Amino acid sequence: MPQLDWEPLEFLELLGVAPKEEEFGTLYEYTLERGQFRLELKVWPLDSDIELKFYCAGQSEPVLNLNLLGCPGARVVDDKRGLFIEFAGANMFVGRFDRTAPAPYGFRLQVDPFIQVTPYSYNA
């Protein structure tokens, strides 16, 4: 399986928190807290897997638990809709992922002015 196509420095700039990084870059763990909310984002670049968990204060289990296995890539987008990360949906399109062009399907993670996770689709 190919490695995840992404740029860790762009994630650092968007999320504003440094990741806990496992030896040899096998796992990047980002934890972002905003008031009563906590976002945990884990990236396994060698396996191309993404895990996103969203917690509310007082709850031990996540409100949202999203796993993307075999995600071909992720890119940071800054346009009129805002600043967010697009995670390409696995096995949803033909061809290679290129961070310069959007994948046709996937999920977006926005953290400013609030944390939001939304599915997306670019119509051809």
Summary of the structure (lengths in Angstrom):
residues: 124
radius of gyration: 14.0
end to end distance: 26.8
largest distance: 43.6
contacts: 347
relative contact order: 0.19
helix: 9%
strand: 46%
